[in-house]
Structure formats: C-alpha cells, structure tokens
C-alpha cells in the first residue's frame, strides 16, 4: 500500500536521495551528486525563503516518490491554485500507483486549502508523463504559454 504525507525537516535525508534520483533520471550520472542534493535540500527546503512543500509517497515507510508544489494566490473565484512543480517516482515504483497517489494527495490538499485549480507543466518530449496525465483524466491547457528567463538572460535582466 502507498501512503502519502507532507514532508517535514526530519525527511531531509530521504528527500536528498529522491532529489539525487531525479537528477540521475533527467541528467545522468555525470551531473547527479548525492552530496550536492543533500546540500541543496539543507539550504533550500524548509527555509524561510522557500515557498515549496513536498508530498511524499511511501511504501512500508520507505520514500518511493514525491511531488513538489506551492499554493498560489490569487486564483479565480477568490480561491487558490495548487501548482505542482515536479512529480517523481523511483523506477521500481513506476506503474504501481505512486504517481496517481501523489496527484490525488495534492488534489485533496488543494481542496482543503480552498484551491479551485491544480496545475502543472510537462516537457513536450516526455511521452510517459503525458500518457500518465491523460490516463488520470487531466486536461491540457492550450491557451497558456510558459515563459522563462534562464542563465545569462536571467542575470542580464536582473541587472
């Protein structure tokens, strides 16, 4: 059985391992570092400047996945919006309901906090993610465009 719950600072080691596994999945072993993931979690999550929360998925008290998210205001009808940044399950847990359990937990969390929407993005090239989101009944928002400043462009614009 998969259990979900909000992560706490006591989960920092498990979160660092999951963040490492995310980097390994998306960027490969040459860019993934357990030490960097541990520093990243310690320096960012659960800090005053951090507006992100983490929903953990566990099986037999072992972390097998996570969803990072923020509650955003304002949103339509004087409600909020829950925005999911990342959804990840370790390879051994994929296809077993981990992703669905996490998204359902976020939907419940959104409802408990008066949110009217649960939104996220997906990479166009991530066919598995897109198939999963379709399988749980999510709709594509075609009328939105996603913008970004990154790297040197961000630095130059901030100057």
C-alpha positions, -999 to +999 in steps of 0.1 A: +000+000+000+012+035-008+009+062+019+012+099+012+020+127+036+036+162+037+074+160+042+090+176+073+126+186+080+130+151+095+127+137+060+156+157+046+178+126+041+150+108+021+144+140+001+180+144-007+181+108-020+149+114-041+163+147-055+195+128-064+174+101-082+156+129-101+189+143-113+201+108-122+169+102-142+169+135-161+205+144-164+225+112-159+253+101-136+277+128-148+255+156-134+239+138-104+255+141-070+243+128-037+264+154-018+251+183-039+215+170-034+220+169+003+234+204+003+205+216-019+178+202+004+195+216+035+200+250+020+166+254+004+138+232+016+121+242+049+139+276+049+121+309+053+126+318+017+111+285+004+075+286-008+076+249-018+062+220+000+068+183-007+042+155-007+060+122+000+048+088-012+060+059+009+057+021+009+065+004+042+079+037+055+104+039+026+102+070+004+094+059-032+082+092-048+075+129-043+056+158-056+068+194-051+042+221-050+032+256-040-001+271-031-006+303-051-030+332-046-050+348-062-069+324-083-104+325-098-134+328-075-113+341-046-097+307-043-062+295-047-042+274-071-020+245-063+009+244-087+028+211-089+064+217-099+077+181-100+062+146-098+087+117-095+086+081-085+117+059-083+119+034-112+109+004-090+077+022-081+066+033-115+034+018-129+022+008-094+001+038-085+027+061-069+021+090-093-017+087-090-015+085-052+006+117-051-016+137-075-047+126-055-030+137-023-023+171-039-059+173-051-071+167-015-046+192-002-058+218-027-094+213-017-086+216+020-070+250+013-098+264-009-080+260-042-100+259-073-073+245-096-044+221-096-020+229-124+014+217-136+036+216-167+052+187-186+080+185-211+066+181-246+091+153-252+081+133-220+057+109-236+054+087-205+044+117-184+019+129-209+004+094-212+001+092-174-016+126-171-041+116-198-047+083-180-058+101-148-081+124-167-061+157-167-068+182-195-042+201-215-043+239-211-037+251-247-044+288-241-014+293-218+022+300-228+051+292-205+078+319-203+113+318-189+145+338-182+174+314-176+211+316-171+228+346-186+195+361-198+182+360-162+214+376-149+213+403-176+176+411-170+181+413-132+209+438-136 
